[in-house]
Amino acid sequence: MATILITGASGLIGTALSRSLLASGHVVHHLGRGVSTSVATRSFTWDPSRDVMDASALNGVTHIVHLAGAGIADKRWSKARVQELITSRTATARLLLRCAREHGRRIDSFVSAAGIGYYGAVTTDHTFVENDGPASDTIGTISSAWESAVDEWRTLTRVVKLRTPVVLTNDGGALPKLAAPVKFGLGAPVGSGRQWMPWVHLADLVRIYGTALFNERMEGAYNVNTGNDVRNDDFMRTMAQTLHKPYFLPGVPAFALRLALGELSSVLLEGSRASNARLLETGFQFDHPQLKMALTGLYR
């Protein structure tokens, strides 16, 4: 069995992934600003703002999952906030790398979260693939800097970057926020509703992380959406149908979202498709490939 260090383990993906890895018999270390309350994992602390960490977090570790980073949609994107979004991802990856080098740790794989926003907040007929370049807008700049820091680990070990779309789960993230107005009979498309919404079920995403950790043929970036991308209008309509709620209101005006959220609104108002062919070539198969069935299972 492996010993896996997870940063950002208290978040949505980290919590589910820790549970899955423990159930498979692996040893799990958590590294964060505070001590984990989980009795099943070993907990270690760091302070990336001071560039310090408890080096014993790496003792016996064979694999690392890097999930640490400030929430993309938690606050408006001021200049300072954008820098925080970048630093919280890049500085942490580099702190880990420095510590691993200084203590001569041999790591078998470094698997990092990444964002489907790498391709930018844009609505286009193009279906993005992993070798498409990063966008120059804000979300593209954040994602590109994030991945560049992660790629520095390639000098030490195998690196996998999972470009993640909207994650479907009732436990947090975007789905409960999208579902809230629908539950009150106020479902409506966001803006034009024409923007694409790549998505993945949390259970499938956890399985993808497990595959990336131990499949030595996996390396580099992977789009981890199901491939059955839908437009925002279709997504919201399907949710309303699943919850047995009406769906007749006009779209939420784009100008209202821009007024309320500033530039952050771009990730809601724009979106394009992404190909998951590279992931499927590894032999991975989705348990939840269809939106209607995925939502039905979550809201049963």
N, C-alpha and C positions, 0 to 999 in steps of 0.2 A: 504494500500500500504506500501511497505517496504522502508527503507532507506539503501542504499548500498554504502559502501566505496570501491573504486577501486584504487589499486596502479598500477603504470605503465599504466595509463589510456590513455596516448597519443600514445601508440603503436597500432599495427594492430588490435589485438583482443580487447584491451580496448576501442578503438574508436567505433568499431562496436557494442560491448556489451553495451556501454553507450547509444548509439542511440536506441538500442532495449529496454533497461530497461526504458528509458525516455518515449518511445512511449507507453509502458504498464502502465504508470502513476506512476512509482516509483520515489523516490528522489535519486539522485546520487551525491555522494561526490567524488572528485578526490584528491589524495594525491601524490605529486611529488616534484621534486627539484625546479620546477618553477610553476608559477601560470597558470592554464589552461585558454585558451582563450574562452572556451565554456561559453556562457551566460546562458545555461540551467542547468548547474551543479554548485555546490559549490566547490570552489578550496581551498586546504590547502597545506602547504609545509612541507618538512622534510629534514634533512641532515643526512642520515644514517652513513656517515663517522665520524660524531661527536656524533652519537647516540642520536640525538634530533629530535623531531617532534612536530607539533602543535597538542596538545591533543584535541583541540576542533573539530578536524576532526572526532572524534568518537562520538560527541554529537548526540544522537538520532539514531545512526547506529545500525541496526539489523543484517546485513550480511556484510561480507568482501570478496572481490575477490582480490587475491594477484597475480599480473602479473609482478611485478617489477623484473628487472634483466638485466644485460648487455647482449648484443646480442651474442649468441653462435658463430655465423659464421662471426662476424664483423671484427675480427682480427686474426692473427696467434696465436697459442696457446703457447706462452712462459710460463715459470713457473709463472711469475707475472700475466699474463693474466688469466691463469687457476684459480689462487687464487682470482682474481677479479670476475670471473664468479661465483665462489662459494660464496664469501662474499656478492656480490650484491643481492643474493637470500636468504642466511641464515640470515645475519645480519638484513635485512629488516623485515623478518618474526618475528624475536625475538624482535626487537624494537617495533613492533606493539603489540606483546603479553605483553611485559612489561608495555606498556602504558595502555593497556586495563585492566590489573590487578591493576595497581596503582590507576586508576580512577574508579574501580569497574564497568566496563562496562559489560553488559550482551549481548553476541553475539549469534545469533541463528545458524549461520553457517559460516565456514571459507572455501572458495573454492579457491584452488591454481592451477595455471598452473604447469605442470610437463612435463617431456620429455620422449618420447618413447625410447630415448637413454639410459634410465635406464638399459636396457638389454644389452647395449654395442654396439660397432661398429663391428658387426660380421655378416657374411652371413652363414646361416645354414638352414637345413630342419626343424628345430624345430620351432613351432609356440608358441611364448611366451604368458604366461598368467600372471595375476597380482600377483600371489603368487610365481612366479619365483624370485630368488634373483637378486640383482644388479650385474652388471659386475664390474670387477676390473680395466678396462682400464680408460682412462681419462674421456670420456663422461659418463661412468657409475659412476665414482667417483663423478663427478659434480652433477649428477642427484640424487645419493644416499644422498649426504650431503644436497641437496636442500629439499628432502622429509623428511629427519630426522628433520630438523628445523621446517618444516610445521607440523609434527606430534606432536610437543610440544604443539600445540594448542588443542590437544585432552583432555587436563586437564580442558579446559574451554568451549569447544563447539564441535559440530559435524564438522568433517574435511573431505573434499573431494579433491582428487588429480587427475587431468585430464592429463594423459600421452598423449601428443599431438605429432602427426607426421607432415609431410609436410602439410601446410595449403594452400588450393587453393583459390586464390583471385588475382585480377588484381591490388589491392591497395598496394601491397608490399610483403615482405617475399621472399620465394624461387622461386615462380612460374615465375615472370617477368625475373629473372636471367636465369632460365632454358629455357624460351621461346625466349630470345634475339637472340641466334645464329640460332634457328629454323626459325625465321622470315626472316633471311638473307639467308635461304636455306642451312645452315650449321649444321643442326641437326645431332646429333650422340649420341650413348650411352656413358655413363661415365665409364671409365675403362672397365671392362669385360661386363658391362651391365647386369650381372647376379644377382646383389644385389637387394633385395626386397625394395620397396618404399611404406610403409604404407602412407595413405593420408586421408584428410578430407576437405570438402568444408567449407569455413568460415561461411556461413549461418547456416550450421548444427552445427558447433562448438559453435556458439553463442547460439543456442537453447539448446545445452548440458549444457552450463553454467547456463542458466536459469532454467533448470531442476534440476541441482545439488544444486542450491541455495535454492530451495523451497521443494524438495522432501526429506522428513525427513528420508526415508528409505535408501537413498544413503549415503554411508560412506566408506572411504578408497580410494584405487587407482582404476582407471578405464582407460583401453585403449580406446581411442576415435577415432581410425581410422575406416573407413567404413567396414573393413573386406574383402573388395575386393582389396586386395593388389596386386600390379603388380611388375614385375621386371623393372629395370631402362630402359632396352632396349624397353620394351613394352610401358612404360610411354612416352619416348621420341618419339617413332614411332607414338603413338596415338596423341601426340601433333602436330607432323608434318602433319598427316592426317587432323586434325581439322583445321590447318592453311593453308591447301592446299599447302604444301611445300614438296620438295623432301627429301628423307631420304635414303642416300646410303653411307655416309662417315663411315670410320672405327671409332672405339671407341676412345675417348680422352685418350691418354696413362696415365696409373696410375702413372708412374714415373714423368710425367710432372706435374701432380697435386700435388704429394708429394713434388716436388721441389718448386712449387709456394706457397703451403699452409702449408707445414709441416704436423704435426700430425692432424691438422684440416681436412685434406683431407680424413681421415678415415670415417667421417660421410657421405661423398659423395660416397666413393668407397665400403662401406659395408652397409648391412641392412638385417633385417629378418622380417618375418611376426609376427603379434601380433593378438591375439584373442580379439574380442569385445563382446564376449558372455555375460560377466558380465553387460555391458552397456545395451545390448538388453533385458536382464532380467528385467530391470526397466520399460520396455514398450516403450522405446525410439525407434523411427523409423526415418531413414535417408530420407531426401528429395532429396539428391544427392548421391545415392549409387554407380552409375556407372561412371567410369572415362570418357568415351567418351562423355556422356551426360553432365557431369559436365563441361568439357572443352568447349564443344560446347556452353553451356549457357554463359560462361565467355567471349568467343571470338566471340560471335554472331555479 
